[in-house]
Amino acid sequence: MKRMFRIIFTTASGLTQDKGATVQLEEMIRNILLVNMGDFEDYEENVPDHFHNSKWPNPRQRNNRPTGKDEALVWFMDFYQEDIAEQVDVRRLNKRNRFVRVKVRGKFRCHQCGKGWKSNMAWLSFDIKTQEVSRMYGQKCSNCKDFYSKPFPFFYSEHHWKFDGTTPWRDVVTKAIDFFVKKQSHSYDLNDQGDDVARDVEDDENWNTVIEDTGDGPHDTELCQMCQFLKRPCVRRRRNN
């Protein structure tokens, strides 16, 4: 079976630079990725057994800072090393290109009032060069509005007996690698250090109308650490002047 990234970039090579076509291309590539990642025979049988019982990131962060290389990121980068090497030499990465941010479905709880919620707009930052989860962006409780709560730990797959509906860490890590390789190949306009989120959001006219328990809108930009970091809603792409 062909490796994931080789399929992606063969498909992308004939694309135009038209913006409308770019959106369609992005969706097509995402579907190709999901199809190939859905065929677990290529790697799932080789994944270390303890991955399925661990919580992620692993090792855990301390004060929202990495304490070591994420084991799953290291494993998947090694598994796809030939495909990654075709696009970039990770050892030569500069500060501008080594980071990617990924949107995931996360679970939160306020440590002050105990309120819990899920959000489809949780964000994680990865340092691909050091193979670490560099930052987990938080959200504030809509009651207390006092401090940012970080996402709960993630499960490797949806088969864990305590799985809570958040994005499986397997998918989080492969998505981060996928975005990283696209960024280096210039297939997508992801080279603005302050706007790595540009291609991981869809313009949605209903983004401000929400079902809280499922993680669907409303997304309050005042409570989202990523929105405050970007100084704009993280659910919308930045408009070019």
Summary of the structure (lengths in Angstrom):
residues: 241
radius of gyration: 17.7
end to end distance: 43.4
largest distance: 53.1
contacts: 681
relative contact order: 0.14
helix: 39%
strand: 17%
